[in-house]
């Protein structure tokens, strides 16, 4: 490479405004998945409790 700064080449620069939005969208998607899994877990615990598995009650 020559002595040019990497930032001089626009293809090598980071578009932080786009990165932040993508990260926010991914975090929101993961939060939704976590919430869905927690609901499923709660339903399974309730079902186990009804079947007499008292450690889940």
N, C-alpha and C positions, 0 to 999 in steps of 0.2 A: 504493500500500500504506500501511497505517497503521504506527504505530511499534512494532508487535509484533515480537518476534524471530521469525525463520523457524523456529527450533527449537520455538517454542510450538505450531506447527501440526504434529501428528504425521504428516500425509501428506507433509510436506516433509523429514522427518528420514531419516537413513540408518541402516539396520539393519546395523551393521557385523558382527555375529555371523553373519548370513545371507550377507553379501557375502564374508566370509572363507571360508566353506564353499564357496560357488560358485566362488570363485577357485581354491581348492585342487582342486576337482573338475576344473576346466578345465585346470589345470596338469598334473594326472595324465593326463588324456586326451591332451594334447599330447605328454607324455613317451612314452606308449604309441605314438602315431602316429610319433614320431621313431624309436623302437626298431624298429617295423615297417618303416619306410622304410630304416633302416640295414641290416636283414637282407636286404631286397630288393636293395639296392645291393651288398651283399657277394656275393649269388648271381649278380647280373649281371656283376660283375667276374670271378668264377670262370668263368662261361660264356665271357666274352670271352677269358680266358686260355687256356681249352681250345681256342678257335678260332684261337689263334696271335697274338692281340693282346697282345704281351709287355709293353706299358706298363701293363697291368692286373694283371700277375702279381706 
